Amino acid sequence: MTIADDILDLVKRKQRLRLTALDIAEILYFEDKTYRQRVVANCLMLYEQGSLCRTGTGSLADPFTYSIRRRERAPAK
């Protein structure tokens, strides 16, 4: 599994939580701090691809938090 797969799996399992990239890195790779920047980069990539939803302003007081993007349903025919 890739880091992006690990992130998506975690965010799907923790749907009620809004997690920052650093929260995600600590949950997935608590022993290895070298993954922090990789997790931040992958969260941004997944957000730009439309897989994750992002809220917050990105400041220290209001960091970006990520959650799974709900897919819009196609209208019934």
Buried (B, 14 or more C-beta within 10 A) or exposed (E): EEBBEBBBEBBEEBEEBBBBBBBBBBBBBEEEEEBBEBBBEBBBBBBEEEBBBBEEEEEEEEBBBBBBBEEEEEEEE
